[in-house]
Amino acid sequence: MVDLNQASLEQLKALDGVGHKMAEKIIAHRDDQGGFADIEDLLLIQGMKPKTFEKFRDKIIIGKRSKKKSNAPEVMS
């Protein structure tokens, strides 16, 4: 099983129908959003087709999400 919230580029590329560029898009989306809440969130990624998603749907899981990155500067106290 591949955890969408922890998988490396190589692990994502091992999924049927996921190439290098799509794996990069998945990681970028994950980093931008703080992780995936649901496997169907993959369909929000530009270029992810439902037929491709169905090929590996049963091989992915959603693990613990990281905190969403903030663009606000860190405040020092």
SULLIN-V323198 format. One line per field, one symbol per residue. ss: DSSP state (~ for helix, > for strand, _ for the rest). burial: I if it has 16 or more other C-alpha atoms within 10 Angstrom, else O. A space follows every 10 residues. Layout:
# SULLIN-V323198
ss = ???
burial = ???
This chain:
# SULLIN-V323198
ss = _>>_____~~ ~~~______~ ~~~~~~~~~~ ~~~_____~~ ~~~~_____~ ~~~~~~~~~> >_________ _______
burial = OIIIIIIOIO OIIOIOIIOO OIIIIIIOII IOIIIIIOOO OIOOOOOIOO OOIOOIIOOI OIIOOOOOOO OOOOOOO
